[in-house]
Amino acid sequence: MPRKKFWKRGSAQKKGDSHPSNKGLTIDIDQVIPPVKKVLDDQVTPPVKKVLDQVIPPAKKKVSNQNNAQNYAQNYAQNNAQNYAQNYAQNYAQNSAQKIDENSFQFIAQNATQNIDQNTGLSIANGITHQTIDIESVSRTIPANECQSLHSSNESQEVQLPNSIHVFASHNQGDTRYSALSRGSQCTCMSLSMILSLQDDTQFSSESLDIVLKHGDNLYRKVIIDLQNTGKFRNKLLSFDDLPLAMEYKDNYYSLVKHSTVYGLPVIQSDTDEILSLHEGIIIALTKSHNLLIMIGAICSAITLKDGKYYFFDSHSHGPNGLSSPDGRAILRIYSTIDDLVMFLYSFYLSCNIDLQSQFEILPLSPERIMHNFPDFEPERKIINRQRYMKEYMQKKRKNADFRQEELLKKQKCRENEEYRQKELFVKHKARSDKEYRDKERQKKVLGKKKSRHDETYRQKELFVKQTARENEQNRLKESQAKKKTRSNKEYRDKEKQKEVLAKKKSRQDETYRQKELFVKQTARENEQNRLKESQAKKKTRSNKEYRDKEKQKEVLGKKKSRQDETYRQKELFVKQMARDDEQYRLKELTGKRKARDDEQYRLKELLGKRKARDDEQYRLKELLGKRKARDDEQYRLKELLQKRKARDDEQYRLKELLQKRKARDDEQYRLKELLGKRKARDDEHYRSKESEAKKKKEVIKNIATKKDIKKCLGRRNLDKMRHTDNLKERKKVKPGLTSTLDLKKS
């Protein structure tokens, strides 16, 4: 968070600058560090002040105590500070009088950090009492060889150091075991989890820190989801305002009381009472609460004061020396004094390349454990209630198989008591009187069974239990009565049938399921009793006319829908052709058709269907090709001829056939086609001989008809002669002179 402008303005006004700026701000050497006595008067070592001018960042000006400074110098000498000062003086003494601005400060701080890592690990502190640096911190840093051994040791992650304890976790917050959505951003929640853990525990190991990290990651994901649901999500890096007011840790619920946030800068460049240093900020925050969350830049850590010890926890990557490292682990450090803690914080922030002119925020927290109280922490909604607590608590407990077994045994023992069973039954009946409860219970039961039945062992066990139970006649009777009772409700039957149909449709989309179902049916039908039982069941159901009509309609619709698929049609045709290879099947099919055609409506319907189908040119062509192919068989031709002869015994049929031929011969193409057909057919000797026989037979018939006509004509002629003779006789009587026909004509 950037510095507030009024801090710059206040600092500039004291110097007489009306336009404050961070760049090029001149600081007197007295503002950086007060004068310190020589380490030893009888040694050649240059003043320690020159050394510290290059190492210590500008600090807030305070009055130095001469006795404390002398003790400080003596302690420094006891810890071999002479060599350190000599080496440092050779490199930096000539630059000690230079003016330090904000740009050069960062460079000096980095050099100081490098020197700390390479030589003594001196931590930089600011605002420590009487402006002194505890030189004993030189001996508190782990030597390089010890760091290496600590890093390589996997047997213990807890190391006892002078005035401090290091405990490492097995990983840090950026480990791949965490989701990509949360990885590397959970420091605020992990630090909060550490504060909750410290309410009970003071002994930590690598495993316990791993539990803290895991809980912090879960808490972070839960907070993110809540923020997204309420539309308050802004950034993956949570601020203090995003933290929840209540949460669960292990088996306890906690409510959080947030105190006012403390702000300041790690390094103070001017003498002003408006800005707090890091040391002062921590002291003020500890007066509000012993549990702190401290944030600077993008790093959030936890500080807890308990039993006179300062616990510092950070979930980021730390190396064996406790400073930032690319492939490190989360760390817990325990200090006996606040000065040691602050010195480590400066070293850690510098190792993270954090600008010490950045603002820090410290949030004091007071966690309160909630045992069996579930009040409203917010007026508008209940965050926690007893039901939810007990439900989640028991769910966690039941994850343990031993607990589930123990609970089951207890219930079984309690149910041996008749009063307990009656009481339990009464409670269930009362609860099930609510429809919502029943629906919820049923849904829960169904989901539970579905989940359990994914396990093959469970399915086998369930099947075995059902089969064993059904061996008992009473159980079968009871089950049958229960099913009849439920199925007496029409809505239930319809719903059950619909559910069954949908389930079968869904299952039959799988080829493996279809094959399995077919195999089971075929296997069952091999048993004579099963076939007989199935046949009787079908006959019984089909005895109902409504059922038959409904089944027939359903079958017709199903076939129509299925036959829209070309693959299905081909498959059906192939199956029929295969079946018709059997003589018995063909005979059965023919008998069935003949029986069906006894019905006038069926014949009419079939005829209309064929006429409608023959409107399609492709159908007619297909039918013609089918007939031609069938006529290749001599028996088929003979059968067809006999059928035609039989049909032509009917005068109406012959007349209809004649009219059809005449109508067809009106077409020139038909006549030409008929002529070509006859010519082609006459190429066959057998056809010609047969045609010749037919012609002769026809001529004989024609001759017979001609003879009849001649005979008829002769008969008429004789009749005429007889009539003429009679007429002549009559005329002769009248006119005796008539002697011939000629005389008759003349007369």
C-alpha positions in Angstrom: 0.0 0.0 0.0 1.5 3.4 -1.0 2.5 5.9 1.6 0.0 8.5 2.6 0.7 12.0 1.2 0.3 13.8 4.6 3.4 11.8 5.9 5.5 13.3 3.1 4.1 16.7 3.6 4.8 16.6 7.4 8.3 15.5 6.9 9.0 18.2 4.2 7.5 21.1 6.2 9.9 20.5 9.1 12.8 20.9 6.6 11.3 24.0 5.0 10.4 22.2 1.7 7.0 23.1 0.4 7.2 20.5 -2.4 8.1 17.2 -0.7 9.6 14.4 -2.8 10.9 10.9 -2.1 13.9 11.4 -4.4 17.0 13.1 -3.3 16.0 13.7 0.3 19.1 14.7 2.3 19.6 13.1 5.7 22.2 14.1 8.2 24.4 11.4 9.4 23.1 12.1 12.9 19.7 11.1 11.7 21.0 7.7 10.5 22.7 6.6 13.7 23.9 8.3 16.8 27.6 8.4 17.7 28.9 5.3 19.3 32.1 5.0 21.3 35.1 3.2 20.1 35.0 -0.4 20.7 38.3 -0.4 22.7 40.5 2.7 23.1 43.7 0.7 22.9 42.8 -0.9 19.5 43.3 0.4 16.1 39.8 -0.4 15.0 38.1 2.6 13.3 34.9 3.8 15.0 32.0 1.4 14.7 29.9 4.4 13.6 31.6 4.3 10.2 30.8 0.7 9.8 27.2 0.9 10.9 26.6 4.0 8.6 26.9 1.6 5.7 24.9 -1.2 7.2 22.0 0.2 9.3 19.2 1.9 7.4 18.2 5.4 8.5 16.5 5.2 11.9 14.3 7.4 14.0 16.4 9.8 16.1 16.4 9.0 19.9 18.5 9.9 22.9 21.4 7.4 23.5 22.4 6.3 26.9 26.2 6.4 27.5 26.2 3.4 29.7 24.2 1.3 27.3 26.5 2.3 24.5 29.5 1.3 26.5 28.0 -2.1 27.3 27.0 -2.5 23.7 30.6 -1.8 22.7 32.0 -4.3 25.2 29.5 -7.0 24.0 30.5 -6.3 20.5 34.2 -6.7 21.3 33.5 -10.0 23.1 31.9 -11.4 19.9 34.9 -10.6 17.7 33.4 -7.5 16.1 36.9 -6.2 15.6 37.5 -8.3 12.5 34.1 -7.6 11.2 34.6 -3.8 11.6 38.1 -3.9 10.0 36.8 -5.7 6.9 33.9 -3.4 6.6 35.9 -0.3 7.2 38.3 -1.0 4.4 35.4 -1.3 1.9 33.0 1.4 3.1 34.7 3.8 5.5 35.6 6.3 2.8 31.9 6.6 1.8 30.5 7.1 5.4 30.2 10.8 5.0 28.2 10.7 1.9 24.6 11.9 1.9 22.1 9.0 1.7 19.0 9.4 -0.4 16.2 6.9 -1.0 17.8 5.4 -4.1 21.2 4.7 -2.6 19.6 3.3 0.6 18.3 0.3 -1.3 21.8 -0.5 -2.7 23.4 -0.2 0.8 20.7 -2.4 2.3 21.3 -5.1 -0.3 25.1 -5.0 0.4 24.3 -5.3 4.1 22.1 -8.3 3.5 24.8 -10.0 1.4 27.4 -9.3 4.2 25.0 -10.8 6.7 24.6 -14.0 4.8 28.3 -14.3 4.1 29.8 -13.4 7.5 27.7 -13.1 10.6 24.1 -12.8 9.5 23.6 -9.5 11.3 19.9 -8.5 11.3 19.0 -4.9 10.8 16.8 -3.3 13.4 15.2 0.1 13.6 13.5 1.7 16.5 15.0 -0.6 19.1 15.3 0.8 22.6 18.0 3.5 22.9 18.9 3.1 19.3 21.3 0.1 20.0 22.0 -3.0 18.0 22.2 -6.2 20.0 25.4 -7.6 18.7 24.6 -10.9 20.3 22.5 -11.5 17.2 25.8 -12.2 15.4 26.1 -15.5 17.3 22.3 -16.3 16.9 22.6 -17.0 13.1 23.3 -20.5 11.9 26.8 -21.0 10.5 27.0 -22.2 6.9 28.0 -25.8 7.8 25.1 -26.1 10.3 22.7 -24.7 7.7 23.8 -27.3 5.3 23.4 -30.1 7.8 20.0 -28.8 8.8 18.9 -28.7 5.2 20.0 -32.2 4.4 18.5 -33.7 7.6 15.2 -35.3 7.2 15.0 -37.0 10.6 14.0 -33.8 12.5 12.7 -30.5 11.4 13.0 -28.9 14.8 16.4 -27.2 15.7 17.3 -25.5 18.9 19.3 -22.3 18.3 20.6 -19.7 20.8 17.5 -17.8 22.0 15.4 -19.1 19.1 13.8 -22.3 17.7 13.2 -23.1 14.1 10.5 -25.5 13.0 10.1 -26.2 9.2 7.1 -27.7 7.5 7.7 -30.2 4.7 6.6 -27.7 2.0 5.4 -24.1 1.4 2.2 -22.6 0.2 3.3 -22.8 -3.4 3.6 -26.6 -3.4 1.9 -28.5 -6.3 -0.3 -30.4 -3.9 -2.5 -27.3 -3.7 -4.9 -26.3 -6.4 -3.8 -23.9 -9.1 -6.7 -21.6 -8.1 -5.3 -21.2 -4.6 -1.6 -22.0 -4.9 0.7 -19.2 -3.7 -2.1 -16.9 -2.5 -3.1 -18.5 0.8 -0.6 -16.7 3.2 -3.3 -14.7 5.0 -5.5 -17.7 5.7 -2.6 -19.9 6.6 -1.3 -17.3 9.1 -4.8 -17.1 10.6 -4.9 -20.9 10.9 -1.6 -20.7 12.8 -3.0 -18.2 15.2 -5.9 -20.6 15.9 -3.6 -23.5 16.3 -1.5 -21.6 18.9 -4.6 -21.2 21.1 -4.0 -24.8 22.3 -0.7 -26.1 21.0 2.8 -24.9 21.8 4.7 -27.9 20.7 5.1 -28.1 16.9 6.6 -30.5 14.4 6.8 -30.7 10.7 3.6 -32.7 10.6 1.6 -30.3 12.7 2.7 -27.4 10.5 1.6 -29.3 7.4 -1.9 -29.6 9.0 -1.9 -25.9 9.6 -1.0 -25.3 5.9 -3.7 -27.7 4.7 -6.4 -26.1 6.9 -5.3 -22.6 5.7 -5.7 -23.7 2.0 -9.2 -25.1 2.7 -10.1 -21.9 4.5 -8.8 -19.8 1.6 -10.9 -21.6 -1.0 -14.0 -21.4 1.2 -13.5 -17.6 1.7 -13.0 -17.1 -2.1 -16.3 -19.0 -2.8 -18.2 -16.9 -0.2 -16.8 -13.7 -1.7 -17.7 -14.7 -5.2 -21.3 -15.7 -4.2 -21.8 -12.4 -2.4 -20.2 -10.4 -5.3 -17.4 -9.0 -3.0 -14.5 -10.8 -4.7 -11.8 -8.4 -5.9 -8.4 -10.1 -5.8 -6.8 -13.5 -5.1 -4.6 -11.8 -2.5 -7.0 -11.4 0.4 -7.0 -8.3 2.6 -7.8 -8.2 6.3 -11.4 -7.1 5.5 -12.0 -10.3 3.5 -11.3 -12.5 6.5 -14.5 -14.2 8.0 -15.8 -13.4 11.4 -16.2 -17.0 12.4 -14.6 -20.3 11.4 -13.9 -23.9 12.4 -10.5 -25.3 13.3 -10.2 -28.9 14.2 -13.2 -29.7 16.5 -13.8 -26.1 17.7 -15.6 -23.1 16.3 -14.0 -19.7 16.8 -15.3 -16.2 16.5 -12.8 -13.4 15.5 -12.7 -9.9 17.0 -10.8 -7.6 14.7 -9.2 -4.6 16.4 -8.1 -1.4 14.7 -5.3 -1.8 12.2 -1.9 -0.4 13.0 0.0 1.3 10.1 3.6 2.4 9.7 6.9 2.1 7.8 9.7 -0.3 8.6 12.3 2.5 8.2 11.8 6.1 9.4 13.8 8.8 7.6 12.8 11.8 9.6 12.0 12.8 13.2 8.2 12.8 13.3 5.6 11.4 15.7 3.1 10.6 13.0 4.8 7.5 11.6 5.4 4.3 13.5 8.4 2.1 12.9 8.1 -1.7 12.7 9.3 -2.1 16.3 6.9 0.5 17.6 4.0 -0.8 15.5 4.4 -4.4 16.9 4.6 -3.1 20.5 1.4 -1.0 20.1 -0.5 -3.8 18.4 0.5 -6.3 21.2 -1.2 -3.9 23.6 -4.5 -4.6 21.8 -4.1 -8.4 21.3 -1.4 -11.0 21.6 -2.3 -12.4 18.1 -1.2 -10.3 15.1 -1.4 -10.6 11.4 1.4 -8.5 9.8 1.3 -7.6 6.1 3.9 -5.8 4.0 3.9 -5.9 0.2 2.3 -9.2 -0.7 3.6 -11.1 2.3 1.3 -11.9 5.3 2.7 -13.5 8.4 1.5 -14.3 11.9 2.9 -13.2 15.3 1.7 -14.5 18.6 2.9 -13.7 22.1 2.3 -16.6 24.5 4.0 -17.5 27.8 6.5 -14.8 27.3 7.6 -16.1 23.9 7.2 -14.6 20.4 6.0 -17.0 17.8 6.5 -16.0 14.2 5.0 -18.1 11.4 5.3 -17.6 7.6 4.0 -19.9 4.9 6.3 -18.7 2.2 9.5 -20.4 1.0 12.3 -20.2 3.6 15.8 -21.6 3.3 17.8 -23.3 6.1 18.9 -19.9 7.5 15.3 -18.7 7.8 15.5 -16.2 4.9 13.7 -16.3 1.6 14.7 -19.2 -0.7 13.3 -20.4 -4.0 12.9 -24.0 -2.9 12.3 -23.7 0.8 9.6 -24.5 3.3 7.2 -22.8 5.6 8.7 -21.8 8.9 7.8 -21.2 12.6 10.4 -19.3 14.7 10.2 -18.8 18.4 12.0 -15.8 20.1 12.4 -14.8 23.7 12.6 -11.1 23.0 10.9 -8.7 20.6 14.3 -7.2 19.6 15.4 -10.6 18.2 12.1 -10.9 16.3 12.3 -7.4 14.8 15.9 -8.0 13.7 14.9 -11.2 11.9 11.9 -9.4 10.2 14.3 -6.9 8.7 16.6 -9.6 7.4 13.7 -11.6 6.0 12.1 -8.6 4.2 15.4 -7.6 2.7 15.9 -11.2 1.5 12.5 -11.0 -0.2 13.6 -7.7 -2.0 10.8 -5.8 -0.3 11.3 -2.0 -0.2 11.6 -1.0 3.4 9.9 2.3 2.5 6.7 0.3 1.9 3.8 0.6 4.4 3.1 -2.3 6.7 -0.2 -3.2 8.3 -0.7 -5.0 11.5 -4.1 -6.4 12.4 -4.6 -7.4 16.1 -7.0 -10.4 16.4 -8.8 -11.9 19.4 -10.1 -15.4 18.6 -12.8 -16.7 21.0 -13.6 -20.3 21.2 -17.3 -21.2 21.0 -18.1 -24.4 22.9 -21.9 -24.9 22.7 -23.0 -21.4 22.1 -24.2 -20.5 18.6 -25.1 -16.8 18.7 -25.7 -14.5 15.7 -22.4 -12.7 14.9 -24.2 -10.7 12.2 -27.7 -9.4 12.8 -29.0 -10.4 9.4 -27.9 -14.0 9.3 -26.8 -16.9 11.4 -23.3 -18.0 10.6 -23.2 -21.1 12.8 -26.0 -23.2 14.3 -25.9 -26.2 16.5 -27.5 -28.5 13.9 -24.8 -27.7 11.3 -22.1 -28.1 13.9 -23.3 -31.5 15.0 -23.9 -32.7 11.4 -20.4 -31.7 10.3 -18.9 -33.1 13.5 -20.6 -36.5 13.1 -19.7 -36.6 9.4 -16.0 -36.2 10.3 -16.3 -38.8 13.0 -18.0 -41.3 10.7 -15.1 -41.2 8.2 -13.4 -43.5 10.7 -14.3 -47.1 10.0 -13.8 -48.1 13.7 -16.2 -45.3 14.8 -18.8 -46.4 12.3 -18.6 -50.0 13.5 -18.8 -49.0 17.1 -21.8 -46.8 16.4 -23.5 -49.6 14.5 -23.0 -52.1 17.4 -24.4 -49.5 19.9 -27.5 -49.0 17.8 -28.0 -52.8 17.4 -27.7 -53.2 21.1 -30.1 -50.4 21.8 -32.7 -51.8 19.4 -32.9 -55.0 21.4 -35.0 -52.9 23.7 -38.7 -52.8 22.6 -39.2 -49.3 24.1 -36.3 -47.9 22.2 -37.5 -49.4 19.0 -41.0 -48.0 19.6 -39.6 -44.6 20.4 -37.4 -44.6 17.3 -40.3 -45.6 15.2 -42.5 -42.9 16.6 -39.8 -40.3 15.9 -39.4 -41.5 12.3 -43.2 -41.5 11.7 -43.5 -38.0 13.1 -40.6 -36.7 10.9 -42.0 -38.5 7.8 -45.3 -36.7 8.2 -43.6 -33.8 6.5 -43.6 -34.3 2.7 -40.4 -32.3 2.3 -38.7 -34.6 4.8 -39.9 -37.7 3.0 -38.7 -36.4 -0.4 -35.4 -35.4 1.1 -35.0 -38.8 2.8 -35.9 -40.7 -0.3 -33.5 -38.6 -2.5 -30.8 -39.1 0.0 -31.4 -42.8 0.1 -31.4 -43.1 -3.7 -28.2 -41.1 -4.0 -26.6 -43.2 -1.3 -27.5 -46.4 -3.1 -26.3 -45.1 -6.5 -23.0 -44.1 -5.0 -22.6 -47.4 -3.2 -23.6 -49.5 -6.2 -20.6 -48.2 -8.1 -18.7 -50.7 -6.1 -18.9 -54.3 -7.5 -18.4 -55.8 -4.0 -21.3 -53.9 -2.6 -23.6 -54.9 -5.5 -22.6 -58.6 -5.1 -23.2 -58.3 -1.3 -26.6 -56.6 -1.8 -27.7 -59.3 -4.3 -26.6 -62.1 -2.0 -28.6 -60.5 0.9 -31.7 -60.2 -1.3 -31.5 -63.7 -2.6 -31.0 -65.1 1.0 -34.0 -63.1 2.2 -36.2 -64.3 -0.6 -35.5 -67.9 0.2 -37.9 -67.3 3.1 -41.5 -67.7 2.1 -42.7 -65.1 4.6 -40.2 -62.5 3.3 -41.3 -63.1 -0.3 -45.0 -62.8 0.7 -44.3 -59.7 2.6 -42.3 -58.1 -0.3 -45.1 -59.1 -2.7 -47.8 -57.5 -0.6 -45.7 -54.3 -0.2 -45.3 -54.1 -3.9 -49.0 -54.7 -4.6 -49.9 -52.0 -2.1 -47.6 -49.4 -3.6 -48.6 -50.4 -7.2 -52.3 -50.0 -6.4 -51.7 -46.3 -6.8 -52.0 -45.5 -10.6 -49.7 -42.5 -10.3 -47.1 -44.7 -8.7 -47.4 -47.3 -11.4 -47.2 -44.8 -14.2 -44.2 -43.1 -12.6 -42.5 -46.5 -12.0 -43.1 -47.6 -15.5 -41.8 -44.4 -17.0 -38.8 -44.5 -14.8 -38.1 -48.1 -15.8 -38.5 -47.3 -19.5 -36.2 -44.4 -19.3 -33.6 -46.4 -17.4 -33.8 -49.2 -20.0 -33.4 -46.8 -22.9 -30.4 -45.2 -21.3 -28.9 -48.6 -20.5 -29.6 -50.0 -23.9 -27.5 -47.3 -25.6 -24.6 -49.3 -24.4 -23.7 -52.2 -26.8 -22.3 -54.2 -23.9 -25.5 -53.9 -21.9 -27.6 -55.0 -24.9 -25.4 -58.0 -25.5 -25.6 -58.9 -21.8 -29.4 -58.5 -21.7 -29.8 -60.7 -24.8 -27.5 -63.4 -23.4 -29.5 -63.4 -20.1 -32.8 -63.7 -21.9 -31.5 -66.5 -24.2 -30.1 -68.4 -21.2 -33.4 -68.0 -19.3 -35.4 -69.2 -22.3 -33.4 -72.4 -22.5 -35.3 -73.5 -19.4 -38.7 -75.0 -20.3 -40.3 -73.7 -17.1 -39.1 -70.1 -17.8 -40.5 -70.2 -21.4 -43.8 -71.6 -20.1 -44.0 -69.0 -17.4 -43.2 -66.2 -19.8 -45.8 -67.4 -22.3 -48.5 -67.6 -19.6 -47.6 -64.1 -18.4 -47.9 -62.8 -22.0 -51.2 -64.6 -22.6 -52.6 -63.3 -19.4 -51.7 -59.7 -20.2 -52.8 -60.0 -23.8 -56.2 -61.3 -22.9 -57.1 -57.7 -22.2 -58.1 -56.1 -25.5 -57.1 -52.6 -24.5 -53.6 -54.0 -23.6 -53.4 -55.7 -27.0 -54.4 -52.6 -28.9 -52.1 -50.5 -27.0 -49.2 -52.9 -27.4 -49.9 -53.2 -31.2 -50.1 -49.5 -31.6 -46.9 -49.1 -29.6 -45.2 -51.8 -31.7 -46.3 -50.2 -35.0 -45.1 -46.7 -33.9 -41.8 -48.2 -32.7 -41.3 -50.0 -36.0 -42.1 -46.9 -38.0 -39.7 -44.8 -36.1 -37.0 -47.5 -36.3 -37.5 -48.1 -40.0 -36.6 -44.5 -40.8 -33.1 -45.7 -40.3 -31.6 -47.4 -43.3 -29.3 -49.5 -41.2 -32.3 -50.8 -39.2 -34.3 -51.6 -42.4 -31.3 -53.6 -43.9 -30.9 -55.4 -40.6 -34.6 -56.3 -40.4 -34.6 -57.5 -44.0 -31.6 -59.6 -43.4 -33.1 -61.2 -40.3 -36.3 -62.0 -42.2 -34.4 -63.5 -45.1 -32.5 -65.7 -42.7 -35.7 -66.7 -41.0 -37.4 -67.6 -44.2 -34.8 -70.1 -45.1 -36.7 -72.3 -42.7 -39.6 -74.1 -44.3 -41.6 -74.2 -41.1 -41.2 -70.4 -40.7 -42.4 -69.8 -44.2 -45.3 -72.0 -43.8 -46.2 -70.3 -40.5 -45.9 -66.9 -42.0 -48.0 -67.9 -45.0 -50.7 -69.4 -42.7 -50.7 -66.2 -40.7 -51.1 -64.0 -43.8 -53.9 -66.2 -45.1 -55.7 -66.1 -41.8 -55.3 -62.3 -41.7 -56.6 -61.9 -45.3 -59.8 -63.6 -44.4 -60.8 -60.3 -43.0 -62.2 -58.0 -45.6 -60.9 -54.9 -43.9 -57.4 -56.3 -43.7 -57.4 -57.2 -47.5 -58.7 -53.7 -48.3 -56.1 -52.1 -46.1 -53.3 -54.2 -47.7 -54.5 -53.4 -51.2 -54.6 -49.6 -50.4 -51.2 -49.9 -48.9 -49.8 -51.5 -52.0 -51.4 -49.0 -54.3 -50.0 -46.1 -52.2 -46.6 -47.7 -52.3 -46.7 -48.2 -56.0 -47.1 -44.5 -56.6 -43.4 -44.4 -56.0 -41.4 -45.2 -59.1 -38.6 -46.7 -57.1 -41.0 -49.0 -55.3 -42.5 -50.2 -58.6 -39.1 -50.8 -60.1 -38.0 -52.7 -57.0 -41.2 -54.8 -57.0 -40.7 -55.6 -60.7 -37.1 -56.7 -60.1 -38.2 -58.8 -57.2 -40.8 -60.6 -59.4 -38.3 -61.2 -62.2 -35.9 -62.6 -59.8 -38.6 -64.8 -58.2 -39.7 -66.0 -61.7 -36.3 -67.5 -62.3 -37.6 -70.3 -60.2 -39.7 -72.8 -62.3 -41.8 -73.7 -59.3 -42.7 -70.1 -58.7 -43.6 -69.6 -62.4 -45.8 -72.6 -62.3 -47.4 -71.5 -59.1 -48.1 -68.1 -60.5 -49.5 -69.5 -63.7 -51.9 -71.7 -61.8 -53.0 -68.8 -59.7 -53.7 -66.7 -62.8 -55.7 -69.5 -64.5 -57.7 -69.9 -61.4 -58.3 -66.2 -61.2 -59.3 -66.1 -64.9 -62.2 -68.4 -64.2 -63.9 -65.3 -63.0 -65.5 -63.3 -65.8 -64.9 -60.0 -64.0 -61.2 -60.8 -63.6 -60.9 -61.6 -67.3 -62.7 -58.5 -68.3 -60.6 -56.4 -65.9 -57.4 -57.9 -67.3 -58.5 -57.3 -70.9 -59.3 -53.7 -70.2 -55.9 -53.2 -68.5 -54.1 -54.7 -71.5 -56.0 -52.6 -74.0 -55.3 -49.5 -71.9 -51.7 -50.4 -71.7 -51.5 -51.0 -75.5 -52.5 -47.5 -76.1 -49.0 -46.6 -75.2 -46.6 -47.0 -78.2 -43.7 -47.8 -75.9 -45.7 -50.6 -74.2 -46.6 -52.1 -77.6 -43.0 -51.9 -78.7 -41.9 -53.4 -75.5 -44.4 -56.2 -75.8 -43.3 -56.9 -79.4 -39.6 -56.9 -78.4 -40.5 -59.2 -75.5 -42.2 -61.6 -77.8 -39.4 -61.6 -80.3 -36.9 -62.2 -77.6 -39.0 -65.0 -76.2 -39.4 -66.6 -79.6 -35.6 -67.1 -79.7 -36.3 -70.0 -77.4 -37.3 -73.2 -79.2 -39.4 -74.3 -76.4 -41.3 -71.1 -76.4 -41.9 -71.2 -80.1 -43.1 -74.8 -80.0 -45.4 -73.9 -77.1 -46.6 -70.8 -79.0 -47.2 -72.9 -82.1 -49.3 -75.4 -80.1 -51.2 -72.5 -78.7 -51.9 -71.2 -82.2 -53.0 -74.5 -83.5 -55.3 -74.9 -80.6 -56.6 -71.5 -81.2 -57.1 -72.2 -84.9 -58.9 -75.4 -84.1 -61.2 -73.5 -81.9 -61.6 -70.9 -84.6 -62.3 -73.6 -87.2 -64.8 -75.2 -84.9 -66.5 -71.8 -84.7 -66.3 -71.5 -88.5 -68.0 -74.9 -89.1 -70.7 -73.9 -86.8 -71.3 -70.8 -88.7 -71.3 -72.7 -92.0 -73.7 -75.2 -90.7 -75.8 -72.4 -89.5 -75.7 -70.8 -92.9 -76.6 -74.1 -94.7 -79.5 -74.5 -92.3 -80.7 -71.1 -93.2 -80.3 -71.9 -97.0 -82.3 -75.1 -96.7 -84.9 -73.2 -94.8 -85.1 -70.6 -97.6 -85.4 -73.3 -100.2 -88.3 -74.9 -98.3 -90.0 -71.6 -97.9 -89.5 -70.9 -101.7 -91.0 -74.2 -102.7 -94.0 -73.6 -100.5 -94.4 -70.1 -101.9 -94.2 -71.5 -105.5 -96.9 -74.1 -104.8 -99.1 -71.4 -103.4 -98.7 -69.3 -106.5 -99.3 -72.2 -108.9 -102.6 -72.6 -107.2 -103.4 -69.1 -108.0 -101.8 -69.0 -111.4 -101.5 -72.4 -112.9 -99.3 -71.3 -115.7 -96.3 -70.7 -113.5 -93.7 -73.4 -114.0 -90.4 -72.1 -112.6 -88.8 -69.6 -110.2 -88.2 -67.3 -113.2 -91.9 -67.2 -114.0 -92.4 -66.5 -110.3 -90.1 -63.5 -110.3 -91.7 -62.1 -113.5 -95.1 -62.4 -112.0 
